[in-house]
Amino acid sequence: MSLEDPFWTAFVQIAQDEEIPINELAAKIDAARLVDAGLASAIRVFVLTWYQKGAS
């Protein structure tokens, strides 16, 4: 899986904030994603959604 640096940094920060390993967070996202969406895309959407909710 390949993520751009800003998404990777945000993904790692979210895992730290949630106090879970990044592998566990990735597994949760993987289990919830749509079949036709790649894992990297699902993580990007997750990160974007996470920060949008925090900005509200």
Buried (B, 14 or more C-beta within 10 A) or exposed (E): EEBEEEBBEBBEEBBEEEEEEBEEBBEEBEEEBEEEEEBBBBBBBBBEEBEEEEEE
